[in-house]
Amino acid sequence: MANRSSNRVLVPEARKALDSFKLEVANELGIANYDSMDKGNLTSRENGYVGGTMVKKMIEKAQNQMAGK
């Protein structure tokens, strides 16, 4: 099946850091071997939880930077 994801990295140089961050979040959530597993075997809830947690952490970091922390 072809990958039809509409997600794209706006800054190509950030792809490696985002992939690393995704693995870090998946590990924190207890999803082992996330990088080598077929994501189609995970539920939408599990896949969405990884992405949602990433967004939450990125927003928190941006807010801290804006607040000067």
C-alpha atoms as an extended CHARMM CRD file, in Angstrom:
* protein
*
        69  EXT
         1         1  MET       CA              0.0000000000        0.0000000000        0.0000000000  PROA      1               0.0000000000
         2         2  ALA       CA              1.3420000000        3.4400000000       -0.8890000000  PROA      2               0.0000000000
         3         3  ASN       CA              2.0130000000        5.9620000000        1.8480000000  PROA      3               0.0000000000
         4         4  ARG       CA             -0.6000000000        8.6860000000        1.3990000000  PROA      4               0.0000000000
         5         5  SER       CA              0.2490000000       10.7470000000        4.4260000000  PROA      5               0.0000000000
         6         6  SER       CA             -0.3100000000       14.4560000000        3.9600000000  PROA      6               0.0000000000
         7         7  ASN       CA              2.1150000000       15.1940000000        6.7910000000  PROA      7               0.0000000000
         8         8  ARG       CA              5.2970000000       16.8010000000        5.6260000000  PROA      8               0.0000000000
         9         9  VAL       CA              8.2720000000       18.2980000000        7.3660000000  PROA      9               0.0000000000
        10        10  LEU       CA              8.3770000000       22.0190000000        6.6390000000  PROA      10              0.0000000000
        11        11  VAL       CA             12.0700000000       22.2300000000        7.4900000000  PROA      11              0.0000000000
        12        12  PRO       CA             13.7330000000       19.1780000000        5.8880000000  PROA      12              0.0000000000
        13        13  GLU       CA             16.8040000000       19.5520000000        8.1100000000  PROA      13              0.0000000000
        14        14  ALA       CA             14.5600000000       18.8270000000       11.1250000000  PROA      14              0.0000000000
        15        15  ARG       CA             13.4060000000       15.3890000000        9.9210000000  PROA      15              0.0000000000
        16        16  LYS       CA             16.0830000000       13.4560000000       11.8380000000  PROA      16              0.0000000000
        17        17  ALA       CA             15.3640000000       15.3400000000       15.0770000000  PROA      17              0.0000000000
        18        18  LEU       CA             11.6010000000       14.7920000000       14.6910000000  PROA      18              0.0000000000
        19        19  ASP       CA             12.0720000000       11.0670000000       14.0800000000  PROA      19              0.0000000000
        20        20  SER       CA             14.2740000000       10.8440000000       17.1540000000  PROA      20              0.0000000000
        21        21  PHE       CA             11.7110000000       12.7840000000       19.2020000000  PROA      21              0.0000000000
        22        22  LYS       CA              8.9430000000       10.4540000000       17.9800000000  PROA      22              0.0000000000
        23        23  LEU       CA             10.9090000000        7.4110000000       19.1980000000  PROA      23              0.0000000000
        24        24  GLU       CA             11.5940000000        9.0900000000       22.5450000000  PROA      24              0.0000000000
        25        25  VAL       CA              7.8870000000        9.8150000000       23.0720000000  PROA      25              0.0000000000
        26        26  ALA       CA              6.8640000000        6.2870000000       22.0080000000  PROA      26              0.0000000000
        27        27  ASN       CA              9.3290000000        4.8230000000       24.5010000000  PROA      27              0.0000000000
        28        28  GLU       CA              7.9810000000        7.0770000000       27.2620000000  PROA      28              0.0000000000
        29        29  LEU       CA              4.4990000000        5.7940000000       26.4360000000  PROA      29              0.0000000000
        30        30  GLY       CA              5.6690000000        2.1900000000       26.6720000000  PROA      30              0.0000000000
        31        31  ILE       CA              5.5030000000        1.3580000000       22.9670000000  PROA      31              0.0000000000
        32        32  ALA       CA              8.6490000000       -0.7160000000       22.4950000000  PROA      32              0.0000000000
        33        33  ASN       CA             10.4160000000       -1.0640000000       19.1240000000  PROA      33              0.0000000000
        34        34  TYR       CA              8.3070000000        1.7300000000       17.6130000000  PROA      34              0.0000000000
        35        35  ASP       CA             10.9240000000        2.4700000000       14.9660000000  PROA      35              0.0000000000
        36        36  SER       CA             10.9810000000       -1.0620000000       13.5590000000  PROA      36              0.0000000000
        37        37  MET       CA              7.3200000000       -2.0460000000       13.9440000000  PROA      37              0.0000000000
        38        38  ASP       CA              4.6010000000       -1.8600000000       11.3290000000  PROA      38              0.0000000000
        39        39  LYS       CA              2.5130000000        1.1380000000       12.4670000000  PROA      39              0.0000000000
        40        40  GLY       CA             -0.4870000000       -0.4880000000       10.7720000000  PROA      40              0.0000000000
        41        41  ASN       CA             -0.5290000000       -3.0380000000       13.5880000000  PROA      41              0.0000000000
        42        42  LEU       CA             -1.1520000000       -0.2840000000       16.1410000000  PROA      42              0.0000000000
        43        43  THR       CA             -4.5740000000        1.1410000000       16.8060000000  PROA      43              0.0000000000
        44        44  SER       CA             -5.3940000000        4.6710000000       15.6580000000  PROA      44              0.0000000000
        45        45  ARG       CA             -5.5600000000        5.5960000000       19.3270000000  PROA      45              0.0000000000
        46        46  GLU       CA             -1.9860000000        4.3850000000       19.9230000000  PROA      46              0.0000000000
        47        47  ASN       CA             -0.6060000000        6.1280000000       16.8280000000  PROA      47              0.0000000000
        48        48  GLY       CA             -2.5460000000        9.2980000000       17.6200000000  PROA      48              0.0000000000
        49        49  TYR       CA             -1.3590000000        9.2630000000       21.2080000000  PROA      49              0.0000000000
        50        50  VAL       CA              2.2760000000        9.3610000000       20.0770000000  PROA      50              0.0000000000
        51        51  GLY       CA              1.6350000000       12.3140000000       17.7440000000  PROA      51              0.0000000000
        52        52  GLY       CA             -0.5760000000       14.1150000000       20.2380000000  PROA      52              0.0000000000
        53        53  THR       CA              1.9980000000       13.7690000000       22.9910000000  PROA      53              0.0000000000
        54        54  MET       CA              4.6700000000       15.1170000000       20.6450000000  PROA      54              0.0000000000
        55        55  VAL       CA              2.5520000000       18.1900000000       19.8970000000  PROA      55              0.0000000000
        56        56  LYS       CA              1.7910000000       18.7380000000       23.5780000000  PROA      56              0.0000000000
        57        57  LYS       CA              5.5150000000       18.6280000000       24.4580000000  PROA      57              0.0000000000
        58        58  MET       CA              6.4500000000       20.9600000000       21.5810000000  PROA      58              0.0000000000
        59        59  ILE       CA              3.8160000000       23.5100000000       22.6400000000  PROA      59              0.0000000000
        60        60  GLU       CA              4.9780000000       23.3140000000       26.2500000000  PROA      60              0.0000000000
        61        61  LYS       CA              8.5810000000       23.9240000000       25.1690000000  PROA      61              0.0000000000
        62        62  ALA       CA              7.5780000000       26.8920000000       22.9860000000  PROA      62              0.0000000000
        63        63  GLN       CA              5.5380000000       28.4130000000       25.8320000000  PROA      63              0.0000000000
        64        64  ASN       CA              8.4960000000       28.0380000000       28.2120000000  PROA      64              0.0000000000
        65        65  GLN       CA             10.7730000000       29.7390000000       25.6910000000  PROA      65              0.0000000000
        66        66  MET       CA              8.3060000000       32.6030000000       25.2720000000  PROA      66              0.0000000000
        67        67  ALA       CA              8.0820000000       32.9740000000       29.0470000000  PROA      67              0.0000000000
        68        68  GLY       CA             11.8740000000       33.1300000000       29.2700000000  PROA      68              0.0000000000
        69        69  LYS       CA             12.2620000000       29.8640000000       31.1620000000  PROA      69              0.0000000000
